[in-house]
Amino acid sequence: MAELTQDQLLWIYDRMRLIREFENRASALFAAGKLPGFVHLYAGEEAIGVGIMANLTDRDFITSTHRGHGHCIAKGVEVNGMMAELYGKATGSCKGKGGSMHIADVDKGMLGANGIVGAGGPLACGPGLMAKVKGTDQVTICFFGDGAAEQGTMHESMNLASIWKLPVVFVCENNGYAESTPVHYHSASKDIADRATAYNMPGFTVNGTDVFAVYEAAHEAVARARRGEGPTLLEAKGFRYFGHFEGDPLSYRTEEEIAKNKSNDPIDQFRRRVIDRELLSAATLDEIDARSKAAIDAAVEFAEASPYPELSELMTDVYVSYR
């Protein structure tokens, strides 16, 4: 905490709270039948995305996953456009054509959520190579889940990034389940970060519910990438509060497991620590809570008042490659 200014602490809490409000509201809207398509919610994992993004600028890049709302908000993507995108409206971040799993904002360095498991690895190597060739200090974060850790694309990407010393930080968000398959069943390694040894890069495992632990580990990994020393594999172990997707019955988790993990809520942890150390006041944090709720209320109003895309837009922004 000593390295973080009061403004940074305020930003961290603001982003975590905004993510939680957005996800809770998305869950309720989906249950009410107002959102088309599937949504995969990030609630419970806020400390990972925010702790990582606290080390980045708009010039840096991220590649995301199907559970990408938290990454978007932490990277600065505007919540009105995100909510409109979930509604499929023309004012959405991708004109209502991408939906939850494909929100992107290139101006913020958010290169897109991705519905294909493990697809972010090769995509992250692209801007990593660009930064190396152009000689900039830009860094790319590649988010992927514990299930994606078993995909060949991720192994190939880490190998390539290490060979070429690309400025990419691979962040495995290990929430314990690949859909409904527990990590101990699908992974032969105790810690996914141990695999970094095979690619001659540093690997770290951190508590993904502790935003300060995530920030510290990411701080060194990002600095290393900016120095031109190559990639790092960072595994953050956390927990998702909702199912793999909305409508998931969660029959693979016990009530005891859920209660135990919720007792380590990342937002509650942050509040306790900064208040106990008199870094921020409860009143200040409560103001952020209220502001976040108001922002999401406004985002829903904006989305519901927005028009759907015109029929004439059907074939725009659609790309086909011919061989």
SELODREN-346010 format. One record per residue: residue number from 1; residue in three letters; x, y, z of N, C-alpha, C in turn. Coordinates in pm, whole numbers, plus 50000, padded with zeros to 5 digits. Layout:
<rs>
<NUM,"ALA",<X,Y,Z>,<X,Y,Z>,<X,Y,Z>>
...
</rs>
This chain:
<rs>
<1,"MET",<50082,49880,50000>,<50000,50000,50000>,<50085,50125,50000>>
<2,"ALA",<50210,50113,50048>,<50296,50230,50059>,<50323,50293,49923>>
<3,"GLU",<50321,50211,49816>,<50352,50263,49683>,<50232,50333,49621>>
<4,"LEU",<50113,50311,49673>,<49992,50365,49613>,<49954,50498,49677>>
<5,"THR",<49926,50597,49592>,<49880,50726,49641>,<49733,50718,49679>>
<6,"GLN",<49684,50821,49748>,<49542,50822,49782>,<49455,50822,49657>>
<7,"ASP",<49497,50894,49554>,<49421,50895,49429>,<49414,50755,49368>>
<8,"GLN",<49524,50681,49374>,<49523,50545,49321>,<49431,50454,49401>>
<9,"LEU",<49433,50470,49533>,<49344,50390,49618>,<49198,50421,49586>>
<10,"LEU",<49167,50547,49565>,<49031,50585,49530>,<48991,50526,49395>>
<11,"TRP",<49084,50529,49300>,<49056,50474,49167>,<49031,50323,49178>>
<12,"ILE",<49113,50254,49254>,<49098,50109,49269>,<48960,50075,49326>>
<13,"TYR",<48920,50145,49431>,<48789,50115,49490>,<48677,50151,49394>>
<14,"ASP",<48689,50264,49328>,<48587,50307,49232>,<48567,50204,49123>>
<15,"ARG",<48677,50152,49068>,<48666,50053,48960>,<48606,49921,49010>>
<16,"MET",<48650,49875,49126>,<48597,49748,49179>,<48449,49760,49208>>
<17,"ARG",<48409,49870,49267>,<48268,49889,49300>,<48183,49903,49174>>
<18,"LEU",<48235,49975,49073>,<48160,49992,48948>,<48141,49857,48878>>
<19,"ILE",<48246,49776,48879>,<48234,49642,48820>,<48126,49561,48891>>
<20,"ARG",<48129,49563,49025>,<48031,49485,49102>,<47888,49530,49073>>
<21,"GLU",<47868,49662,49068>,<47735,49715,49039>,<47689,49676,48899>>
<22,"PHE",<47781,49685,48803>,<47747,49650,48665>,<47707,49504,48656>>
<23,"GLU",<47783,49417,48718>,<47756,49274,48708>,<47629,49233,48782>>
<24,"ASN",<47608,49289,48899>,<47484,49259,48971>,<47361,49303,48891>>
<25,"ARG",<47372,49419,48826>,<47260,49468,48747>,<47241,49383,48620>>
<26,"ALA",<47352,49343,48558>,<47342,49257,48440>,<47274,49126,48474>>
<27,"SER",<47304,49071,48591>,<47240,48948,48634>,<47090,48966,48647>>
<28,"ALA",<47049,49076,48710>,<46906,49102,48728>,<46836,49126,48595>>
<29,"LEU",<46901,49200,48506>,<46841,49229,48375>,<46828,49103,48292>>
<30,"PHE",<46927,49014,48299>,<46919,48889,48225>,<46804,48804,48278>>
<31,"ALA",<46792,48797,48410>,<46686,48718,48471>,<46548,48772,48433>>
<32,"ALA",<46540,48904,48410>,<46414,48966,48372>,<46386,48954,48222>>
<33,"GLY",<46476,48892,48149>,<46456,48871,48006>,<46484,48992,47920>>
<34,"LYS",<46561,49088,47973>,<46585,49211,47898>,<46712,49207,47813>>
<35,"LEU",<46799,49109,47836>,<46925,49104,47762>,<46926,48983,47669>>
<36,"PRO",<46953,49004,47541>,<46964,48892,47448>,<47098,48822,47464>>
<37,"GLY",<47104,48696,47430>,<47230,48624,47434>,<47273,48590,47575>>
<38,"PHE",<47390,48531,47588>,<47443,48492,47718>,<47529,48602,47779>>
<39,"VAL",<47539,48601,47913>,<47635,48686,47982>,<47712,48600,48081>>
<40,"HIS",<47841,48629,48094>,<47930,48560,48187>,<47987,48666,48281>>
<41,"LEU",<47956,48655,48408>,<47978,48766,48501>,<48108,48753,48580>>
<42,"TYR",<48165,48868,48613>,<48299,48880,48671>,<48296,48906,48821>>
<43,"ALA",<48179,48920,48881>,<48168,48954,49023>,<48246,48854,49108>>
<44,"GLY",<48326,48906,49201>,<48411,48824,49285>,<48556,48826,49241>>
<45,"GLU",<48580,48862,49114>,<48716,48862,49059>,<48769,49004,49036>>
<46,"GLU",<48700,49103,49092>,<48734,49243,49065>,<48879,49278,49096>>
<47,"ALA",<48935,49219,49201>,<49071,49254,49243>,<49174,49219,49137>>
<48,"ILE",<49144,49119,49056>,<49241,49077,48955>,<49250,49181,48843>>
<49,"GLY",<49138,49207,48778>,<49140,49303,48669>,<49185,49441,48711>>
<50,"VAL",<49136,49487,48826>,<49170,49622,48871>,<49316,49629,48918>>
<51,"GLY",<49362,49527,48989>,<49501,49525,49034>,<49599,49525,48919>>
<52,"ILE",<49564,49454,48812>,<49649,49454,48692>,<49645,49591,48625>>
<53,"MET",<49522,49641,48601>,<49505,49762,48522>,<49557,49887,48591>>
<54,"ALA",<49574,49881,48723>,<49630,49995,48796>,<49774,50024,48753>>
<55,"ASN",<49836,49931,48681>,<49973,49948,48633>,<49981,49991,48487>>
<56,"LEU",<49865,50011,48423>,<49864,50036,48279>,<49820,50179,48246>>
<57,"THR",<49838,50215,48119>,<49787,50341,48065>,<49699,50310,47945>>
<58,"ASP",<49637,50412,47889>,<49555,50393,47769>,<49638,50345,47650>>
<59,"ARG",<49769,50367,47655>,<49856,50325,47545>,<49885,50176,47549>>
<60,"ASP",<49862,50113,47663>,<49884,49969,47675>,<49759,49894,47627>>
<61,"PHE",<49776,49764,47604>,<49668,49685,47546>,<49630,49569,47637>>
<62,"ILE",<49507,49523,47620>,<49466,49398,47684>,<49386,49314,47585>>
<63,"THR",<49398,49183,47597>,<49306,49092,47530>,<49228,49022,47640>>
<64,"SER",<49099,49005,47617>,<49009,48961,47722>,<48948,48824,47690>>
<65,"THR",<48846,48788,47766>,<48783,48656,47756>,<48631,48674,47744>>
<66,"HIS",<48559,48562,47744>,<48412,48570,47745>,<48361,48635,47874>>
<67,"ARG",<48443,48635,47981>,<48405,48699,48108>,<48476,48834,48117>>
<68,"GLY",<48442,48923,48024>,<48526,49041,48004>,<48475,49174,48056>>
<69,"HIS",<48354,49178,48116>,<48302,49309,48160>,<48397,49378,48257>>
<70,"GLY",<48451,49302,48352>,<48541,49362,48451>,<48666,49417,48389>>
<71,"HIS",<48720,49346,48291>,<48839,49395,48222>,<48809,49527,48151>>
<72,"CYS",<48693,49533,48086>,<48654,49654,48013>,<48646,49774,48107>>
<73,"ILE",<48574,49756,48217>,<48554,49868,48309>,<48686,49911,48373>>
<74,"ALA",<48768,49814,48411>,<48897,49847,48471>,<48988,49919,48372>>
<75,"LYS",<48973,49891,48243>,<49057,49955,48141>,<49000,50090,48099>>
<76,"GLY",<48882,50126,48151>,<48827,50258,48124>,<48721,50264,48017>>
<77,"VAL",<48670,50149,47971>,<48562,50150,47872>,<48437,50207,47939>>
<78,"GLU",<48367,50292,47868>,<48253,50367,47924>,<48132,50275,47943>>
<79,"VAL",<48070,50283,48063>,<47966,50185,48098>,<47836,50207,48023>>
<80,"ASN",<47807,50329,47977>,<47686,50349,47896>,<47693,50265,47769>>
<81,"GLY",<47806,50275,47701>,<47822,50198,47578>,<47824,50049,47603>>
<82,"MET",<47883,50007,47714>,<47885,49865,47748>,<47743,49812,47771>>
<83,"MET",<47664,49886,47849>,<47529,49842,47878>,<47444,49838,47751>>
<84,"ALA",<47461,49940,47667>,<47388,49942,47540>,<47428,49824,47452>>
<85,"GLU",<47554,49785,47460>,<47599,49669,47383>,<47531,49541,47432>>
<86,"LEU",<47516,49528,47563>,<47446,49411,47617>,<47301,49406,47570>>
<87,"TYR",<47242,49523,47552>,<47104,49532,47504>,<47094,49513,47352>>
<88,"GLY",<47208,49515,47283>,<47207,49506,47137>,<47166,49635,47069>>
<89,"LYS",<47195,49748,47132>,<47152,49877,47079>,<47261,49943,46994>>
<90,"ALA",<47218,50034,46907>,<47310,50099,46813>,<47414,50185,46884>>
<91,"THR",<47385,50231,47004>,<47479,50315,47078>,<47580,50232,47158>>
<92,"GLY",<47579,50101,47141>,<47670,50015,47213>,<47814,50032,47169>>
<93,"SER",<47905,49981,47249>,<48048,49994,47220>,<48084,49937,47084>>
<94,"CYS",<48012,49837,47039>,<48034,49777,46907>,<47907,49787,46822>>
<95,"LYS",<47831,49895,46842>,<47709,49924,46768>,<47601,49819,46790>>
<96,"GLY",<47610,49747,46901>,<47509,49646,46931>,<47528,49516,46858>>
<97,"LYS",<47640,49500,46788>,<47661,49382,46704>,<47750,49277,46769>>
<98,"GLY",<47814,49312,46880>,<47906,49218,46943>,<47848,49150,47065>>
<99,"GLY",<47768,49225,47141>,<47712,49169,47262>,<47815,49153,47372>>
<100,"SER",<47775,49086,47478>,<47857,49073,47598>,<47995,49017,47571>>
<101,"MET",<48005,48917,47485>,<48133,48846,47468>,<48228,48911,47368>>
<102,"HIS",<48190,49026,47312>,<48277,49087,47211>,<48290,49238,47228>>
<103,"ILE",<48274,49287,47350>,<48291,49431,47373>,<48438,49469,47351>>
<104,"ALA",<48458,49579,47281>,<48594,49627,47252>,<48595,49779,47252>>
<105,"ASP",<48711,49837,47278>,<48731,49981,47267>,<48880,50002,47241>>
<106,"VAL",<48916,50008,47115>,<49057,50016,47076>,<49121,50143,47129>>
<107,"ASP",<49044,50253,47139>,<49098,50378,47189>,<49147,50365,47333>>
<108,"LYS",<49088,50273,47407>,<49131,50248,47545>,<49231,50133,47553>>
<109,"GLY",<49266,50076,47440>,<49358,49963,47440>,<49290,49831,47472>>
<110,"MET",<49157,49832,47477>,<49080,49710,47503>,<49050,49645,47368>>
<111,"LEU",<49127,49540,47335>,<49120,49481,47202>,<49008,49379,47186>>
<112,"GLY",<48928,49364,47288>,<48808,49284,47272>,<48796,49167,47367>>
<113,"ALA",<48675,49151,47419>,<48640,49025,47484>,<48632,48921,47374>>
<114,"ASN",<48636,48794,47412>,<48648,48690,47310>,<48572,48565,47352>>
<115,"GLY",<48483,48520,47267>,<48404,48402,47299>,<48477,48270,47278>>
<116,"ILE",<48596,48274,47219>,<48671,48151,47192>,<48773,48130,47304>>
<117,"VAL",<48761,48020,47374>,<48849,47992,47488>,<48994,47978,47443>>
<118,"GLY",<49082,48059,47501>,<49224,48053,47468>,<49265,48133,47347>>
<119,"ALA",<49171,48207,47287>,<49203,48281,47164>,<49282,48407,47190>>
<120,"GLY",<49285,48455,47314>,<49353,48581,47342>,<49504,48573,47333>>
<121,"GLY",<49561,48453,47349>,<49706,48440,47346>,<49769,48484,47216>>
<122,"PRO",<49729,48426,47102>,<49786,48472,46975>,<49757,48619,46947>>
<123,"LEU",<49638,48664,46985>,<49604,48805,46962>,<49695,48897,47041>>
<124,"ALA",<49730,48859,47164>,<49817,48942,47247>,<49958,48951,47191>>
<125,"CYS",<50002,48846,47124>,<50137,48849,47065>,<50146,48951,46952>>
<126,"GLY",<50032,48985,46890>,<50032,49084,46782>,<50076,49221,46829>>
<127,"PRO",<50004,49285,46923>,<50050,49416,46972>,<50183,49407,47045>>
<128,"GLY",<50213,49290,47103>,<50344,49273,47165>,<50455,49285,47063>>
<129,"LEU",<50436,49220,46948>,<50535,49228,46841>,<50541,49369,46784>>
<130,"MET",<50425,49433,46770>,<50424,49571,46720>,<50508,49662,46809>>
<131,"ALA",<50488,49651,46941>,<50562,49736,47034>,<50712,49711,47025>>
<132,"LYS",<50749,49584,47009>,<50892,49553,46999>,<50952,49608,46870>>
<133,"VAL",<50882,49590,46758>,<50933,49637,46630>,<50943,49790,46627>>
<134,"LYS",<50843,49857,46683>,<50840,50003,46682>,<50925,50065,46793>>
<135,"GLY",<50967,49983,46888>,<51052,50033,46994>,<50980,50115,47098>>
<136,"THR",<50849,50091,47115>,<50774,50162,47219>,<50783,50083,47350>>
<137,"ASP",<50731,50143,47458>,<50732,50071,47586>,<50593,50017,47619>>
<138,"GLN",<50508,50002,47519>,<50372,49952,47540>,<50372,49805,47581>>
<139,"VAL",<50282,49772,47672>,<50270,49637,47725>,<50131,49583,47693>>
<140,"THR",<50123,49455,47667>,<49994,49388,47645>,<49969,49287,47755>>
<141,"ILE",<49850,49291,47813>,<49806,49192,47911>,<49715,49093,47842>>
<142,"CYS",<49743,48966,47859>,<49659,48861,47802>,<49587,48789,47917>>
<143,"PHE",<49457,48814,47931>,<49378,48745,48033>,<49328,48612,47978>>
<144,"PHE",<49335,48509,48059>,<49277,48380,48022>,<49242,48304,48150>>
<145,"GLY",<49153,48207,48138>,<49109,48132,48255>,<49185,48003,48274>>
<146,"ASP",<49157,47935,48385>,<49226,47809,48412>,<49190,47704,48307>>
<147,"GLY",<49068,47710,48254>,<49031,47617,48147>,<49109,47644,48020>>
<148,"ALA",<49126,47771,47987>,<49203,47808,47867>,<49349,47772,47880>>
<149,"ALA",<49397,47754,48004>,<49536,47716,48025>,<49568,47582,47961>>
<150,"GLU",<49466,47503,47936>,<49488,47371,47873>,<49480,47376,47721>>
<151,"GLN",<49454,47492,47666>,<49444,47505,47520>,<49582,47520,47457>>
<152,"GLY",<49601,47456,47344>,<49728,47464,47274>,<49766,47604,47234>>
<153,"THR",<49667,47688,47204>,<49696,47826,47164>,<49772,47901,47273>>
<154,"MET",<49739,47874,47400>,<49807,47944,47508>,<49952,47898,47521>>
<155,"HIS",<49977,47770,47508>,<50114,47718,47515>,<50198,47774,47399>>
<156,"GLU",<50139,47773,47281>,<50210,47825,47164>,<50242,47974,47181>>
<157,"SER",<50147,48048,47234>,<50165,48193,47251>,<50273,48224,47353>>
<158,"MET",<50272,48154,47466>,<50375,48179,47567>,<50513,48141,47516>>
<159,"ASN",<50520,48034,47441>,<50649,47992,47384>,<50701,48097,47286>>
<160,"LEU",<50612,48143,47198>,<50651,48244,47098>,<50692,48374,47167>>
<161,"ALA",<50612,48419,47264>,<50643,48544,47333>,<50777,48538,47404>>
<162,"SER",<50811,48422,47457>,<50940,48409,47526>,<51056,48407,47428>>
<163,"ILE",<51039,48334,47318>,<51145,48329,47216>,<51177,48469,47164>>
<164,"TRP",<51074,48546,47137>,<51091,48680,47080>,<51101,48789,47187>>
<165,"LYS",<51092,48753,47314>,<51095,48850,47425>,<50993,48961,47405>>
<166,"LEU",<50870,48920,47383>,<50763,49017,47361>,<50715,49074,47495>>
<167,"PRO",<50674,49202,47497>,<50626,49266,47620>,<50481,49228,47650>>
<168,"VAL",<50461,49101,47684>,<50327,49048,47712>,<50327,48988,47853>>
<169,"VAL",<50224,49019,47930>,<50205,48958,48061>,<50082,48866,48049>>
<170,"PHE",<50104,48737,48067>,<49996,48640,48060>,<49935,48625,48200>>
<171,"VAL",<49807,48658,48212>,<49739,48656,48342>,<49632,48547,48342>>
<172,"CYS",<49658,48442,48417>,<49561,48334,48431>,<49470,48364,48549>>
<173,"GLU",<49344,48388,48521>,<49244,48411,48625>,<49186,48274,48664>>
<174,"ASN",<49245,48215,48764>,<49207,48080,48807>,<49096,48090,48910>>
<175,"ASN",<48971,48075,48864>,<48858,48082,48957>,<48813,47944,49004>>
<176,"GLY",<48896,47844,48974>,<48871,47711,49029>,<48793,47617,48941>>
<177,"TYR",<48729,47671,48836>,<48645,47586,48752>,<48656,47625,48605>>
<178,"ALA",<48673,47525,48518>,<48660,47543,48375>,<48516,47504,48342>>
<179,"GLU",<48429,47602,48332>,<48284,47582,48333>,<48246,47513,48465>>
<180,"SER",<48229,47381,48464>,<48195,47311,48589>,<48302,47210,48630>>
<181,"THR",<48412,47206,48556>,<48518,47110,48586>,<48620,47172,48680>>
<182,"PRO",<48640,47113,48799>,<48735,47171,48895>,<48878,47164,48844>>
<183,"VAL",<48957,47263,48884>,<49092,47274,48830>,<49178,47153,48866>>
<184,"HIS",<49156,47093,48982>,<49238,46978,49020>,<49212,46858,48929>>
<185,"TYR",<49098,46859,48859>,<49064,46749,48768>,<49122,46770,48629>>
<186,"HIS",<49129,46897,48584>,<49174,46921,48446>,<49320,46964,48436>>
<187,"SER",<49385,46996,48549>,<49524,47042,48543>,<49616,46948,48620>>
<188,"ALA",<49722,46903,48555>,<49818,46814,48621>,<49909,46891,48715>>
<189,"SER",<49923,47022,48694>,<50010,47102,48780>,<49931,47164,48895>>
<190,"LYS",<49992,47170,49011>,<49925,47230,49126>,<49900,47377,49102>>
<191,"ASP",<50001,47448,49054>,<49989,47589,49020>,<50016,47607,48872>>
<192,"ILE",<49925,47671,48802>,<49942,47692,48658>,<50064,47778,48630>>
<193,"ALA",<50099,47866,48724>,<50217,47951,48706>,<50346,47870,48697>>
<194,"ASP",<50346,47745,48750>,<50466,47661,48743>,<50506,47632,48598>>
<195,"ARG",<50411,47641,48508>,<50439,47612,48367>,<50533,47715,48304>>
<196,"ALA",<50549,47829,48370>,<50638,47933,48316>,<50780,47882,48298>>
<197,"THR",<50820,47788,48382>,<50956,47733,48373>,<50983,47674,48237>>
<198,"ALA",<50882,47609,48180>,<50899,47545,48048>,<50924,47647,47938>>
<199,"TYR",<50882,47772,47961>,<50897,47875,47859>,<51003,47978,47897>>
<200,"ASN",<51082,47947,47999>,<51193,48033,48039>,<51147,48175,48069>>
<201,"MET",<51037,48185,48143>,<50988,48315,48187>,<50953,48307,48335>>
<202,"PRO",<50950,48418,48406>,<50909,48415,48546>,<50762,48375,48559>>
<203,"GLY",<50728,48307,48668>,<50591,48271,48696>,<50558,48295,48841>>
<204,"PHE",<50443,48354,48868>,<50404,48387,49005>,<50258,48347,49026>>
<205,"THR",<50228,48298,49145>,<50090,48271,49185>,<50056,48365,49300>>
<206,"VAL",<49943,48437,49287>,<49903,48532,49390>,<49758,48510,49430>>
<207,"ASN",<49723,48566,49545>,<49586,48563,49593>,<49503,48662,49512>>
<208,"GLY",<49415,48612,49428>,<49337,48697,49339>,<49224,48772,49407>>
<209,"THR",<49205,48753,49538>,<49106,48833,49610>,<49170,48953,49679>>
<210,"ASP",<49301,48964,49672>,<49377,49071,49738>,<49430,49165,49631>>
<211,"VAL",<49366,49278,49614>,<49404,49369,49506>,<49546,49419,49523>>
<212,"PHE",<49594,49430,49647>,<49730,49478,49669>,<49833,49375,49626>>
<213,"ALA",<49805,49247,49652>,<49896,49140,49608>,<49900,49134,49456>>
<214,"VAL",<49785,49148,49393>,<49780,49146,49246>,<49856,49265,49189>>
<215,"TYR",<49832,49383,49246>,<49900,49504,49199>,<50051,49488,49207>>
<216,"GLU",<50099,49437,49320>,<50244,49425,49339>,<50306,49329,49239>>
<217,"ALA",<50244,49213,49221>,<50298,49115,49125>,<50294,49170,48983>>
<218,"ALA",<50184,49236,48949>,<50171,49292,48814>,<50268,49407,48793>>
<219,"HIS",<50296,49483,48898>,<50387,49597,48887>,<50524,49552,48836>>
<220,"GLU",<50575,49445,48893>,<50705,49395,48850>,<50698,49333,48711>>
<221,"ALA",<50591,49259,48684>,<50578,49195,48552>,<50567,49299,48441>>
<222,"VAL",<50489,49405,48465>,<50475,49511,48364>,<50606,49586,48347>>
<223,"ALA",<50673,49615,48458>,<50801,49686,48450>,<50903,49604,48372>>
<224,"ARG",<50904,49474,48396>,<50996,49385,48324>,<50967,49389,48174>>
<225,"ALA",<50840,49385,48138>,<50803,49391,47996>,<50844,49524,47934>>
<226,"ARG",<50824,49633,48007>,<50861,49765,47954>,<51012,49776,47934>>
<227,"ARG",<51088,49706,48016>,<51234,49710,48002>,<51283,49624,47886>>
<228,"GLY",<51194,49555,47818>,<51233,49472,47706>,<51284,49335,47746>>
<229,"GLU",<51249,49290,47868>,<51302,49164,47919>,<51208,49046,47894>>
<230,"GLY",<51096,49071,47827>,<51010,48962,47787>,<50890,48939,47876>>
<231,"PRO",<50820,48826,47853>,<50692,48801,47917>,<50703,48742,48057>>
<232,"THR",<50589,48743,48127>,<50573,48683,48259>,<50439,48611,48262>>
<233,"LEU",<50433,48502,48336>,<50307,48433,48359>,<50264,48459,48503>>
<234,"LEU",<50150,48522,48519>,<50097,48556,48650>,<49965,48481,48669>>
<235,"GLU",<49957,48398,48773>,<49833,48326,48805>,<49770,48389,48928>>
<236,"ALA",<49645,48433,48913>,<49571,48492,49025>,<49456,48399,49061>>
<237,"LYS",<49460,48344,49181>,<49357,48249,49223>,<49243,48324,49293>>
<238,"GLY",<49124,48310,49237>,<49008,48380,49291>,<48883,48294,49290>>
<239,"PHE",<48769,48359,49275>,<48642,48291,49284>,<48536,48376,49215>>
<240,"ARG",<48454,48314,49132>,<48343,48387,49071>,<48215,48361,49151>>
<241,"TYR",<48141,48467,49176>,<48019,48454,49257>,<47904,48390,49180>>
<242,"PHE",<47896,48418,49052>,<47789,48364,48969>,<47837,48235,48901>>
<243,"GLY",<47748,48170,48830>,<47784,48049,48757>,<47870,48080,48637>>
<244,"HIS",<47904,47976,48564>,<47983,47997,48443>,<47910,48094,48350>>
<245,"PHE",<47780,48079,48338>,<47695,48170,48262>,<47568,48191,48342>>
<246,"GLU",<47493,48294,48310>,<47367,48317,48380>,<47267,48208,48341>>
<247,"GLY",<47214,48141,48441>,<47128,48025,48420>,<47196,47896,48461>>
<248,"ASP",<47329,47904,48484>,<47404,47789,48534>,<47349,47751,48673>>
<249,"PRO",<47306,47625,48693>,<47246,47587,48822>,<47346,47575,48937>>
<250,"LEU",<47477,47579,48908>,<47581,47574,49012>,<47575,47447,49096>>
<251,"SER",<47529,47339,49039>,<47515,47215,49115>,<47650,47152,49150>>
<252,"TYR",<47756,47200,49091>,<47889,47146,49114>,<47960,47214,49232>>
<253,"ARG",<47894,47313,49295>,<47955,47380,49410>,<47865,47366,49532>>
<254,"THR",<47926,47352,49647>,<47850,47338,49770>,<47823,47475,49832>>
<255,"GLU",<47722,47483,49916>,<47691,47607,49985>,<47806,47649,50076>>
<256,"GLU",<47873,47550,50136>,<47986,47579,50224>,<48100,47643,50146>>
<257,"GLU",<48127,47592,50027>,<48233,47647,49944>,<48201,47791,49905>>
<258,"ILE",<48077,47816,49867>,<48037,47950,49828>,<48050,48047,49945>>
<259,"ALA",<48002,48006,50062>,<48008,48093,50181>,<48152,48122,50220>>
<260,"LYS",<48238,48022,50214>,<48378,48040,50250>,<48446,48142,50159>>
<261,"ASN",<48420,48130,50031>,<48483,48221,49937>,<48427,48362,49948>>
<262,"LYS",<48298,48375,49973>,<48240,48509,49985>,<48288,48580,50112>>
<263,"SER",<48336,48502,50210>,<48391,48565,50330>,<48523,48636,50300>>
<264,"ASN",<48582,48606,50182>,<48706,48672,50139>,<48679,48771,50026>>
<265,"ASP",<48564,48832,50028>,<48524,48925,49922>,<48632,49032,49901>>
<266,"PRO",<48675,49053,49776>,<48785,49148,49751>,<48750,49293,49786>>
<267,"ILE",<48625,49331,49767>,<48587,49470,49798>,<48581,49490,49948>>
<268,"ASP",<48525,49394,50020>,<48521,49404,50167>,<48662,49405,50225>>
<269,"GLN",<48751,49323,50170>,<48890,49323,50217>,<48954,49460,50203>>
<270,"PHE",<48934,49519,50085>,<48991,49652,50059>,<48938,49754,50159>>
<271,"ARG",<48808,49755,50178>,<48747,49851,50270>,<48808,49839,50410>>
<272,"ARG",<48813,49716,50460>,<48866,49695,50596>,<49008,49747,50609>>
<273,"ARG",<49091,49716,50511>,<49233,49750,50522>,<49258,49900,50514>>
<274,"VAL",<49192,49968,50421>,<49220,50111,50409>,<49156,50191,50522>>
<275,"ILE",<49042,50143,50572>,<48979,50212,50686>,<49059,50188,50813>>
<276,"ASP",<49100,50063,50836>,<49179,50032,50956>,<49308,50112,50962>>
<277,"ARG",<49369,50137,50844>,<49495,50209,50839>,<49477,50360,50818>>
<278,"GLU",<49350,50401,50821>,<49314,50542,50809>,<49367,50605,50680>>
<279,"LEU",<49365,50525,50574>,<49405,50575,50442>,<49287,50638,50370>>
<280,"LEU",<49168,50581,50389>,<49045,50635,50334>,<48937,50620,50441>>
<281,"SER",<48838,50706,50436>,<48730,50699,50535>,<48612,50618,50482>>
<282,"ALA",<48534,50564,50573>,<48413,50490,50536>,<48317,50580,50459>>
<283,"ALA",<48309,50707,50499>,<48219,50801,50432>,<48259,50822,50286>>
<284,"THR",<48389,50832,50263>,<48438,50849,50126>,<48405,50727,50041>>
<285,"LEU",<48425,50609,50097>,<48394,50487,50024>,<48245,50473,50000>>
<286,"ASP",<48165,50513,50096>,<48019,50509,50078>,<47974,50601,49966>>
<287,"GLU",<48041,50715,49953>,<48010,50807,49843>,<48037,50741,49708>>
<288,"ILE",<48148,50666,49701>,<48180,50594,49577>,<48075,50488,49549>>
<289,"ASP",<48029,50419,49654>,<47922,50320,49637>,<47799,50383,49572>>
<290,"ALA",<47759,50497,49626>,<47640,50565,49574>,<47661,50613,49431>>
<291,"ARG",<47780,50665,49404>,<47810,50713,49270>,<47810,50600,49168>>
<292,"SER",<47861,50484,49208>,<47864,50369,49118>,<47722,50321,49085>>
<293,"LYS",<47638,50316,49187>,<47500,50275,49164>,<47430,50372,49070>>
<294,"ALA",<47452,50501,49091>,<47391,50602,49004>,<47440,50589,48861>>
<295,"ALA",<47569,50558,48845>,<47626,50543,48710>,<47563,50426,48637>>
<296,"ILE",<47537,50316,48708>,<47476,50200,48644>,<47328,50225,48618>>
<297,"ASP",<47261,50296,48709>,<47122,50335,48683>,<47115,50415,48554>>
<298,"ALA",<47206,50510,48539>,<47207,50594,48419>,<47240,50513,48294>>
<299,"ALA",<47329,50415,48309>,<47366,50331,48195>,<47247,50249,48146>>
<300,"VAL",<47168,50198,48239>,<47049,50121,48201>,<46948,50211,48131>>
<301,"GLU",<46927,50331,48186>,<46835,50426,48122>,<46882,50459,47981>>
<302,"PHE",<47012,50482,47967>,<47068,50514,47835>,<47045,50400,47738>>
<303,"ALA",<47072,50278,47782>,<47057,50161,47695>,<46912,50140,47654>>
<304,"GLU",<46822,50153,47750>,<46681,50126,47719>,<46621,50234,47630>>
<305,"ALA",<46675,50356,47636>,<46625,50464,47552>,<46689,50466,47413>>
<306,"SER",<46795,50388,47395>,<46869,50389,47269>,<46797,50305,47163>>
<307,"PRO",<46817,50340,47035>,<46753,50264,46927>,<46831,50137,46893>>
<308,"TYR",<46761,50044,46832>,<46828,49927,46776>,<46896,49967,46645>>
<309,"PRO",<46996,49892,46600>,<47061,49924,46472>,<46960,49919,46357>>
<310,"GLU",<46980,50005,46261>,<46896,50004,46142>,<46923,49880,46059>>
<311,"LEU",<46822,49836,45988>,<46837,49719,45901>,<46946,49741,45797>>
<312,"SER",<46963,49867,45756>,<47065,49900,45656>,<47207,49875,45708>>
<313,"GLU",<47221,49860,45841>,<47351,49836,45903>,<47387,49688,45908>>
<314,"LEU",<47299,49603,45858>,<47315,49458,45875>,<47449,49407,45824>>
<315,"MET",<47495,49457,45712>,<47617,49403,45651>,<47740,49492,45673>>
<316,"THR",<47726,49597,45751>,<47844,49679,45781>,<47917,49620,45902>>
<317,"ASP",<48046,49648,45910>,<48131,49596,46018>,<48139,49444,46019>>
<318,"VAL",<48111,49384,45905>,<48121,49237,45893>,<48236,49209,45797>>
<319,"TYR",<48328,49124,45842>,<48448,49099,45764>,<48455,48953,45722>>
<320,"VAL",<48488,48928,45598>,<48503,48793,45546>,<48637,48783,45476>>
<321,"SER",<48710,48678,45503>,<48838,48659,45433>,<48819,48556,45322>>
<322,"TYR",<48876,48584,45208>,<48867,48493,45093>,<49005,48434,45067>>
<323,"ARG",<49007,48307,45037>,<49133,48241,45006>,<49149,48227,44854>>
</rs>
